[in-house]
Amino acid sequence: MPSLNRRQTLALVAAAGATGLFNASATAAESLTVALDWTPNTNHVGLFVARDKGYYAEAGLDVSILPYGDTASTTLVANHVADFGIVSAVSFFTQRAAGADLKAVYAVVRSETGRLVYNARNSAIKSPRDLDGLRYGGFGSAWENALIETIIRHAGGKGEFETITLGTSAYEALANGAVDFTLEVSTWEGVEARLRGLAQGEFRYADYGVPDQHTTLIASSMNYLTAQAKTAAAFIQATQRGYAFAVDQADEAAEILLRANSGFLTDPALVHASLEALNDGHFLRGRDGAVGTINPTKIEAIGEFLFDSGILLDADGKPLKQEPHFADYFSNDYFDAA
């Protein structure tokens, strides 16, 4: 190829600018990583929509969604291995209280999706107070004890029950009668139980003295947010577009999630029904129209509950003596930043 002289080069540059060839999309995309809190599910749908519909690319981002592994997403973010992470609210609060470099920047779920569930065939359970003395299939966290004790006592019971730590097998144990009650995510395990025809009764946490909360958040580290504020804002706003699309175009969004995770998600009916449940319950877009923004009142309320329950521990594993300033735990600044 013959070399170009200076005049020819300038002419080509001018022509390229006029035709839009030298625009922002031609520049190198900013790379960042997002860690999942669990195997892919409908709580993650906005990430895959934003990636596969090109919202991240339009924002000048190259986003890698890391597969779920043995290390918690909160740990990956706090140790600056991942730039962002989907995190459970309780895990986020407990690690932040212990000094982890974490800050919440997006509320995936607008309100509590968790439920205390029991076998509806057990006619003796009509109120949470009837759970006193029964068998709970649990997951091994201090949060569970504080949560269930509060629910039972709020209904007039003593808050005394037997715990059998089972992990995810608690759902099968509930179905076969090995335990009397457990906790589940209504928009996933709850939907799955309904599709299987399992008869379940449920108690909503907020009806029995437990503050409503954003059960799932996206967190980053102050280290990343300080160094990459513009990139963080671009990511949050593109992610918001992804989740808004999942509300407005649920069927297409579910198919995007299924295609992107065909090795994990093998039940299309569950994925579509779960996303429908998220949307019908206004979990992804609130009744006020909010998508992604964090409600300060909810952060404060659940933070106080965790502190009062002795769940928030310092770096030495001792309960915090002074309530944290929970306003420092989150930021909505990246929704409007240019």
Secondary structure by P-SEA (a helix, b strand, c coil): cccccaaaaaaaaaaaaaaccccccccccccbbbbbcccccccaaaaaaaaaacccccccccccccccccccaaaaaaacccccccccaaaaaaaaaacccccccccccccccccccccccccccccccccccbbbbccccaaaaaaaaaaaaaaccccbbbbbbbccaaaaaaaacccccccccccaaaaaaaaabbbbbbbbcccccccccccbbbbbbaaaaaacaaaaaaaaaaaaaaaaaaaacaaaaaaaaaaacccccccaaaaaaaaaaaaaaccccccccccccccaaaaaaaaaaaaaaccccccccccccccccccccccccccccc
